[in-house]
């Protein structure tokens, strides 16, 4: 379980169940490799290679790889 401070000030945590913070996001290439295996088991789908968190307060997206923040995306204001 992890915590992360969003730039808007909200503390994000993936310890709650159900979890509204952590998203399961697969690239097309990653998903195709999973489902096209000969011994595909839908009950044993691996986690995505990148971890994506979404702040419910400001909707920023945080992308992590190997527990390191690699990208942050924020909504543009009109």
C-alpha positions in Angstrom: 0.0 0.0 0.0 1.3 3.4 -0.9 0.6 7.1 -0.4 1.4 10.0 -2.7 0.7 13.8 -2.4 -1.1 15.3 -5.3 -0.1 18.8 -6.5 -3.6 20.0 -5.5 -2.9 19.0 -1.9 -5.0 15.8 -1.7 -3.2 12.7 -0.2 -3.7 9.8 -2.6 -3.6 6.2 -1.2 -4.2 2.8 -2.8 -5.0 1.1 0.5 -8.8 1.6 0.3 -11.1 -1.1 -1.1 -12.6 -0.4 -3.5 -9.9 1.8 -4.8 -10.8 4.9 -6.8 -7.2 6.1 -7.2 -5.3 3.3 -9.0 -6.2 2.6 -12.7 -5.4 -0.6 -14.6 -4.2 0.7 -18.0 -2.7 -1.6 -20.6 -1.2 -0.6 -24.0 -2.6 -2.4 -27.0 0.6 -4.3 -27.4 0.7 -5.3 -23.8 -2.9 -6.5 -23.8 -2.5 -8.4 -27.1 0.5 -10.2 -25.6 -1.5 -11.2 -22.6 -4.7 -12.5 -24.3 -3.0 -14.2 -27.2 -1.0 -16.6 -25.1 -1.8 -20.3 -25.7 -2.4 -20.9 -22.0 -4.4 -17.6 -21.5 -6.1 -17.7 -18.0 -8.6 -14.8 -17.5 -8.3 -15.4 -13.8 -4.6 -14.8 -13.8 -4.1 -11.5 -15.8 -0.8 -9.8 -14.8 -0.7 -6.2 -13.6 0.1 -3.5 -16.2 3.7 -2.5 -16.6 3.0 1.1 -15.6 1.0 2.1 -12.6 -1.5 5.0 -13.2 -3.1 7.0 -10.4 -5.9 9.5 -10.8 -6.7 12.2 -8.3 -10.4 12.3 -7.6 -10.1 16.0 -6.6 -8.3 17.6 -9.6 -8.2 14.6 -12.0 -4.5 14.8 -12.5 -3.0 11.5 -13.8 0.3 10.2 -12.4 2.3 7.6 -14.2 4.8 5.4 -12.2 7.3 2.9 -13.4 9.3 0.8 -10.9 7.8 2.9 -8.1 9.2 6.1 -9.6 7.0 9.0 -10.9 7.7 9.3 -14.7 4.9 11.6 -15.9 2.1 13.9 -14.6 -0.8 15.1 -16.7 -3.3 17.8 -15.6 -6.5 19.0 -17.3 -6.3 22.3 -19.1 -8.5 25.0 -17.9 -10.8 26.7 -20.4 
